[in-house]
Amino acid sequence: MSPRADRPITVTRTVHRRRRRVKAVAAITVVAAAVGATGYGAWQLIEENEYLLDERCSVTVGEMEHRLTPAQTYSAAQLAAAAAELELPVQAATDAIAISLQETNLDNRADPVEEDAEEAENGDEAEAADSEQGQAPPSPVLFADGGPQWDAVKATSSTPITSEDFYARLIDSRDGEGEGEGAWSPDLGLEEVAEALGRPQNPTFYPQHEELARAFARPLTGLQPMVMTCQLSQLDVPGPDAEGLRGELQGSLSGMLGAEAAAVEGSGESAVVRISVSAVEDEAGATEDDADGAAEDPATEHSEPEWLVAQWAVASAETYGVQSVHAGAYEWHRDSGRWERAETVSEDAVVIGFSRR
C-alpha cells in the first residue's frame, strides 16, 4: 500500500472557498427566481387589470379579431360618421377606411394647431374660442395628396385629401360626374373603386385592407351594436373635454341628430354629455345597400342612431377623456373595455361620462 493512502484527507482553504462559492451561487439563483416570479406575477396583475400596456380597439368577425389603435379607430369613426350623415351605404365607409389605411394608415395629417397659433398671434383668442364652441373641427386629412396618374413622374391633377372632399368626389362619381374611370357603386371591388375615384396609388394595393375596414365600418356606422370594444389605459388619460366632444359630435351629425340634440351637464370630471336620438328619422344614417330605392324601402337596414353615437363616443374616448358610455340597456366603461348590461335603461339618449366609477 502506498504511504499516501494512510494520510487523512484535509479540506484545504481553497476547497472550502469553492464550496462557499457554490452555495452562494445557488442562493442567488433561488432569490433571482423568486424575484422573477414576483415580477412576472406583478406584470400579469397589471396587464389583467385596467392599466393595459396594449391599447387597442377590436372587432371580432367569426374567429378573426381585427384590431386598430385608438387613434386609428377615432379616424375610422370620423369617416363612418360622415358616411352616415350623408346617408351613404356602409360600403362607402368601408371604401373610405380601406383607402385611408393604404394612403395614410388612418393618420390624421391635419394641423389645426398652426391655425390656432396664428389666431392667438393676432390677438383673437376670445373670438376664436367663441367661434369654435359647438362647431365641428376642420375635416380630418386622412388621405394622401397626389393624382390618379400614380405611375407618372408628376401628377397633373390632385385627389381629395379630406374626408369631406373624399365623399364629395365619391358622390359625384356615383352620379356619373366623376373624373375617374367608371362610376362608383357599392358593388365595386376596392381596386375598381380606386380607379373610379382616381386615387394616387397603384389600385392593386387597396384590396388588402378591405376585410379590416369592413369589420370596423359596420359598428361605427351603427349597423352592428356592441361588437366593437376598446381597451384603454388609465395612465395619462387626457383631461375631460365634454364641450369639445359635444361640439364635434353635433357638428359631424347635425343633419342626422338635429341642431339641439347634444347637451352638456356639469363640468370637469363630473360633466355628462347627453345625446338625444329621439328626433332621428327612421330613414336617416347609413344603409346596408344602395339598390334603387333602398333608402326609402322599409326593409332596408339603416343605422341605429344610438349605437352610431355610442360607438363613436368609445372611439373618441382617448381624445376627449371619456370614461363611460351608456346606450340602451348597456354600458361601456374604460376600466373594463367591454360592453356590459347596465342597471338602468337609457331611453332615446346616449349618456357619455368622464368620471371613473
C-alpha positions in Angstrom: 0.0 0.0 0.0 1.2 3.5 -0.8 2.3 5.6 2.1 -0.1 8.3 0.9 -3.1 6.1 1.3 -2.9 6.3 5.1 -2.8 10.1 5.2 -6.1 11.8 6.4 -8.0 13.9 3.9 -7.7 17.5 4.8 -10.1 20.2 3.5 -7.9 23.0 2.2 -8.8 26.6 2.3 -9.2 26.6 -1.5 -11.7 23.8 -1.4 -13.6 25.5 1.4 -13.9 28.7 -0.6 -15.1 26.8 -3.7 -17.9 25.2 -1.6 -18.9 28.5 -0.2 -19.0 30.0 -3.7 -21.2 27.2 -5.0 -23.6 27.7 -2.1 -23.7 31.5 -2.8 -24.4 31.0 -6.4 -27.3 28.6 -5.6 -28.7 31.1 -3.1 -28.5 33.9 -5.7 -30.2 31.7 -8.2 -33.1 31.0 -5.8 -33.5 34.7 -5.0 -33.4 35.6 -8.7 -36.1 33.0 -9.5 -38.3 34.3 -6.7 -37.9 37.9 -7.8 -38.6 36.9 -11.4 -41.7 35.1 -10.4 -42.9 38.1 -8.3 -42.1 40.4 -11.2 -44.0 38.2 -13.7 -46.9 38.0 -11.3 -47.0 41.8 -10.9 -46.8 42.2 -14.7 -49.7 39.8 -15.1 -51.7 41.7 -12.5 -51.1 45.0 -14.3 -51.9 43.5 -17.7 -55.1 41.8 -16.4 -56.4 45.0 -14.7 -57.1 48.5 -16.0 -53.6 49.6 -16.6 -53.2 48.0 -20.0 -50.0 48.3 -21.9 -51.5 47.2 -25.2 -54.1 49.8 -26.0 -56.3 48.7 -28.9 -59.8 48.7 -30.3 -61.0 45.4 -31.8 -63.9 43.8 -33.7 -64.3 40.1 -33.9 -65.8 38.6 -37.1 -66.3 34.9 -36.9 -63.0 33.6 -35.4 -60.9 36.6 -36.6 -60.1 39.5 -34.4 -59.5 42.7 -36.2 -57.5 45.5 -34.4 -56.8 49.2 -34.8 -55.0 51.6 -32.5 -57.2 54.1 -30.6 -56.0 56.9 -32.9 -56.8 54.8 -36.0 -60.2 53.9 -34.6 -61.0 57.6 -33.9 -60.2 58.4 -37.6 -62.3 55.5 -38.8 -65.2 56.7 -36.6 -64.9 60.2 -38.3 -65.1 58.6 -41.7 -68.0 56.4 -40.7 -70.0 59.2 -39.2 -69.5 61.3 -42.3 -70.9 58.5 -44.5 -73.9 58.1 -42.1 -74.5 61.9 -42.2 -74.7 61.7 -46.0 -76.9 58.7 -45.9 -74.5 56.7 -47.9 -74.3 52.9 -47.9 -72.0 51.3 -45.4 -69.8 50.2 -48.3 -68.8 53.8 -48.8 -67.5 54.0 -45.3 -65.7 50.6 -45.9 -64.0 52.0 -49.0 -63.0 55.2 -47.3 -61.5 53.4 -44.3 -59.6 51.0 -46.5 -58.3 53.7 -48.8 -57.1 55.8 -45.8 -55.4 52.7 -44.3 -53.4 52.3 -47.5 -52.6 56.0 -48.0 -52.0 57.4 -44.5 -52.6 54.4 -42.2 -55.6 56.3 -40.8 -53.3 59.0 -39.5 -54.9 62.5 -39.5 -52.4 64.8 -41.1 -54.3 68.0 -40.5 -52.5 70.5 -38.4 -55.1 72.8 -36.7 -52.5 73.9 -34.1 -50.9 76.2 -36.6 -54.3 77.9 -37.3 -54.9 78.4 -33.6 -51.4 79.8 -33.0 -51.9 82.3 -35.9 -55.2 83.5 -34.4 -53.6 83.9 -31.0 -50.8 86.0 -32.5 -53.4 88.3 -34.0 -55.0 88.7 -30.6 -58.2 86.9 -31.5 -58.1 84.2 -28.7 -61.5 85.0 -27.3 -63.1 85.4 -30.8 -61.5 82.1 -31.9 -62.8 80.3 -28.8 -66.3 81.7 -29.3 -66.4 80.7 -33.0 -65.1 77.2 -32.3 -67.5 76.3 -29.5 -70.2 74.0 -30.7 -68.7 73.6 -34.1 -67.1 70.6 -35.8 -63.3 70.7 -36.1 -61.8 71.0 -39.6 -62.4 68.0 -41.8 -59.6 65.5 -41.0 -56.9 64.9 -43.6 -56.9 61.2 -43.9 -55.9 60.7 -47.5 -52.7 61.1 -49.5 -52.2 64.0 -51.9 -51.3 63.2 -55.5 -53.2 62.4 -58.6 -54.7 59.5 -60.5 -51.6 59.1 -62.6 -49.9 57.1 -59.9 -47.3 55.8 -62.4 -46.4 59.2 -63.7 -43.4 61.2 -62.7 -45.6 64.2 -61.8 -49.3 64.1 -61.4 -51.3 66.5 -63.4 -54.3 66.7 -61.1 -54.8 66.3 -57.3 -57.0 63.9 -55.3 -59.2 64.8 -52.3 -57.3 64.6 -49.0 -60.0 65.5 -46.5 -62.9 63.2 -45.6 -65.4 65.9 -46.8 -63.8 66.2 -50.2 -63.4 62.4 -50.5 -67.1 61.8 -50.1 -67.9 64.7 -52.4 -65.9 63.0 -55.2 -67.5 59.6 -54.4 -71.0 61.1 -54.7 -70.0 62.8 -58.0 -68.6 59.5 -59.3 -71.8 57.7 -58.2 -73.9 60.2 -60.0 -71.8 59.9 -63.2 -70.0 63.2 -62.8 -66.6 61.9 -61.6 -63.2 62.3 -63.2 -62.1 58.7 -62.7 -62.6 55.6 -64.7 -66.2 54.4 -64.4 -68.7 55.3 -61.7 -68.5 54.4 -58.0 -71.0 51.8 -56.7 -71.1 49.7 -53.6 -70.7 46.6 -55.8 -67.2 47.5 -57.0 -64.1 45.9 -55.6 -61.6 48.2 -54.0 -59.3 48.1 -57.0 -62.1 49.3 -59.2 -63.1 51.9 -56.5 -59.5 53.3 -56.5 -59.7 53.7 -60.3 -63.2 55.2 -60.2 -62.1 57.8 -57.6 -58.7 58.5 -59.2 -56.7 57.6 -56.1 -53.0 58.3 -56.2 -51.5 54.9 -55.6 -51.5 51.6 -57.5 -55.1 50.3 -57.4 -53.9 46.8 -56.7 -52.6 48.0 -53.2 -56.0 48.8 -51.8 -57.9 45.5 -51.6 -55.6 44.1 -48.8 -57.3 46.5 -46.3 -61.0 45.7 -47.2 -61.6 43.0 -44.6 -60.2 45.1 -41.7 -62.1 48.2 -43.0 -65.4 46.3 -43.3 -65.1 44.9 -39.7 -64.9 48.5 -38.3 -67.2 50.2 -40.7 -70.3 48.3 -39.7 -70.3 49.0 -36.0 -69.1 52.6 -36.5 -72.0 53.4 -38.8 -74.4 52.0 -36.2 -75.3 48.8 -38.2 -73.9 46.4 -35.6 -74.2 47.3 -31.9 -71.8 46.3 -29.2 -69.3 44.4 -31.4 -66.5 47.0 -31.1 -64.5 47.1 -27.8 -61.7 49.4 -26.9 -59.0 48.5 -24.2 -57.6 51.8 -23.0 -55.1 52.7 -20.3 -56.0 54.7 -17.2 -52.5 56.1 -17.2 -52.2 59.7 -18.6 -55.9 59.9 -19.5 -56.4 63.3 -21.3 -58.3 65.9 -19.3 -62.1 65.6 -19.7 -63.3 67.7 -22.6 -67.1 67.5 -22.7 -67.6 70.7 -24.7 -65.1 69.5 -27.3 -66.8 66.2 -27.7 -70.2 67.8 -27.9 -69.0 70.2 -30.5 -67.5 67.7 -32.8 -70.4 65.2 -32.5 -73.0 67.9 -33.0 -71.1 69.3 -36.0 -70.5 66.0 -37.6 -74.0 64.6 -37.3 -76.1 67.8 -37.2 -78.3 66.7 -40.1 -79.0 63.3 -38.6 -79.4 64.3 -34.9 -80.7 67.8 -35.2 -79.4 71.1 -34.0 -80.2 70.7 -30.3 -79.5 67.0 -29.8 -76.4 67.3 -27.7 -76.2 69.0 -24.2 -73.5 69.2 -21.5 -74.5 68.9 -17.9 -71.9 69.7 -15.2 -68.2 70.4 -15.7 -64.8 68.7 -15.4 -64.9 65.1 -14.4 -68.5 65.4 -13.2 -69.6 66.5 -16.7 -72.0 64.4 -18.7 -72.8 64.7 -22.4 -76.4 63.7 -23.2 -77.2 63.0 -26.9 -80.8 62.7 -27.7 -81.7 60.4 -30.6 -85.5 60.6 -30.3 -85.8 63.0 -33.2 -83.8 60.9 -35.7 -85.9 59.8 -38.7 -86.1 56.1 -39.5 -84.5 56.6 -42.9 -81.5 58.6 -41.6 -78.0 57.2 -41.4 -76.0 54.7 -43.4 -77.8 51.9 -45.3 -77.0 48.3 -45.8 -77.0 48.6 -49.5 -77.6 51.1 -52.3 -80.1 49.5 -54.6 -82.5 51.7 -56.4 -85.0 53.0 -53.8 -83.2 51.2 -51.0 -83.2 54.3 -48.8 -87.0 54.5 -48.9 -87.6 50.8 -48.7 -88.8 49.9 -45.1 -87.0 46.6 -45.3 -83.6 48.2 -45.8 -81.4 48.2 -42.8 -80.4 51.6 -41.5 -78.0 52.9 -38.9 -79.2 52.6 -35.3 -78.5 56.2 -34.2 -77.9 55.4 -30.5 -75.3 52.8 -31.5 -73.7 55.0 -34.1 -73.3 57.7 -31.4 -72.3 55.3 -28.7 -69.5 53.6 -30.6 -68.3 56.9 -31.9 -68.0 58.0 -28.3 -66.0 54.9 -27.4 -63.8 55.5 -30.4 -63.2 59.1 -29.3 -62.5 58.2 -25.6 -58.8 58.6 -25.9 -59.2 62.0 -27.5 -61.7 63.5 -25.0 -61.0 61.6 -21.8 -64.3 59.6 -21.9 -64.7 57.1 -19.0 -68.2 55.6 -19.8 -70.8 55.4 -22.4 -74.4 54.3 -21.7 -76.7 53.3 -24.6 -80.0 51.5 -24.1 -79.5 48.7 -21.6 -75.7 48.5 -22.0 -72.7 50.4 -20.7 -69.1 50.7 -21.8 -66.5 51.5 -19.1 -62.9 52.4 -19.7 -61.9 50.2 -16.8 -63.2 47.0 -18.4 -63.1 48.0 -22.0 -66.3 45.9 -22.7 -70.0 46.5 -23.2 -71.9 45.2 -20.1 -75.5 45.2 -19.1 -76.4 48.3 -17.2 -78.6 48.5 -14.1 -80.9 51.1 -15.8 -82.0 51.6 -19.3 -81.2 54.9 -21.1 -84.1 55.5 -23.4 -83.8 57.7 -26.6 -80.4 59.1 -25.4 -76.8 58.2 -25.2 -75.1 59.3 -22.0 -71.3 59.9 -22.0 -69.4 60.3 -18.7 -66.0 61.5 -17.7 -65.7 60.2 -14.1 -64.2 56.9 -13.3 -66.6 54.5 -11.5 
